[in-house]
Amino acid sequence: MSKISNVLLMLQYLENGRKYSIKELSEKLEVSERMIRSYKEELEKVGIYIDTIMGPYGGYVLNQSIRIPSRKFTLDDYKFLKNLTVKEEDKEKLEIIADKVHGIYFNSKKENIELEEDTKKSYNILNRAIKEHKKVKINYYSYTHGIQERIIRPYDMFLYNTGWGCAAFCEHRNDLRHFELKRINNIELLEEKF
């Protein structure tokens, strides 16, 4: 991989807030520990600061929110998968994988559900809810369950696959979830705070 690819991949690992030792990162990226230190220095030159924890159980931790561009499948990748020549017994499996890729990245599900393309309203309401610590009621489209009403407590916005997403606590699932803004069909800011 190129140096830029390795730096972005290192950021993706550190993005989850977990501490990684230099040795762990060098093994994951298949580079020397010296290169990991070099990547850290390069990131700090552009204003992305990675904290160093000293000692035998030390390592690197990213304590700031970074918007890392996600690597996505393209339509050409999908066409390549569809046209790939494989053994007869693997054709069905490849077809399923290609359909999953197409469904996730290009929204070509067979259900005739209109997905909202303009996410500006959702983005603005969710940002306001994050700042004011207010709950939000949404109608959310799930590929498996269709449209469901959810009450969420939004915490952060991020770039997700092909657009914006929101990290939020979902009261229906009683767990933290990621919601793609383009799959929100209706949104309402509630007065209830969290």
Secondary structure in CASP SS format (residue, H / E / C, confidence):
PFRMAT SS
TARGET T0000
AUTHOR 0000-0000-0000
METHOD secondary structure of the structure
MODEL  1
M C 1.00
S C 1.00
K H 1.00
I H 1.00
S H 1.00
N H 1.00
V H 1.00
L H 1.00
L H 1.00
M H 1.00
L H 1.00
Q H 1.00
Y H 1.00
L H 1.00
E C 1.00
N C 1.00
G C 1.00
R C 1.00
K C 1.00
Y E 1.00
S C 1.00
I H 1.00
K H 1.00
E H 1.00
L H 1.00
S H 1.00
E H 1.00
K H 1.00
L H 1.00
E C 1.00
V C 1.00
S C 1.00
E H 1.00
R H 1.00
M H 1.00
I H 1.00
R H 1.00
S H 1.00
Y H 1.00
K H 1.00
E H 1.00
E H 1.00
L H 1.00
E H 1.00
K H 1.00
V C 1.00
G C 1.00
I C 1.00
Y C 1.00
I E 1.00
D E 1.00
T E 1.00
I E 1.00
M C 1.00
G C 1.00
P C 1.00
Y C 1.00
G C 1.00
G E 1.00
Y E 1.00
V E 1.00
L E 1.00
N C 1.00
Q C 1.00
S C 1.00
I C 1.00
R C 1.00
I C 1.00
P C 1.00
S C 1.00
R C 1.00
K C 1.00
F C 1.00
T C 1.00
L H 1.00
D H 1.00
D H 1.00
Y H 1.00
K H 1.00
F H 1.00
L H 1.00
K H 1.00
N H 1.00
L C 1.00
T C 1.00
V C 1.00
K C 1.00
E H 1.00
E H 1.00
D H 1.00
K H 1.00
E H 1.00
K H 1.00
L H 1.00
E H 1.00
I H 1.00
I H 1.00
A H 1.00
D H 1.00
K H 1.00
V H 1.00
H H 1.00
G H 1.00
I H 1.00
Y H 1.00
F H 1.00
N C 1.00
S C 1.00
K C 1.00
K C 1.00
E C 1.00
N C 1.00
I C 1.00
E C 1.00
L C 1.00
E C 1.00
E C 1.00
D C 1.00
T C 1.00
K H 1.00
K H 1.00
S H 1.00
Y H 1.00
N H 1.00
I H 1.00
L H 1.00
N H 1.00
R H 1.00
A H 1.00
I H 1.00
K H 1.00
E H 1.00
H C 1.00
K E 1.00
K E 1.00
V E 1.00
K E 1.00
I E 1.00
N E 1.00
Y E 1.00
Y E 1.00
S E 1.00
Y C 1.00
T C 1.00
H C 1.00
G E 1.00
I E 1.00
Q E 1.00
E E 1.00
R E 1.00
I E 1.00
I E 1.00
R E 1.00
P E 1.00
Y E 1.00
D E 1.00
M E 1.00
F E 1.00
L E 1.00
Y E 1.00
N C 1.00
T C 1.00
G E 1.00
W E 1.00
G E 1.00
C E 1.00
A E 1.00
A E 1.00
F E 1.00
C E 1.00
E C 1.00
H C 1.00
R C 1.00
N C 1.00
D E 1.00
L E 1.00
R E 1.00
H E 1.00
F E 1.00
E E 1.00
L H 1.00
K H 1.00
R H 1.00
I E 1.00
N E 1.00
N E 1.00
I E 1.00
E E 1.00
L E 1.00
L E 1.00
E E 1.00
E E 1.00
K E 1.00
F C 1.00
END
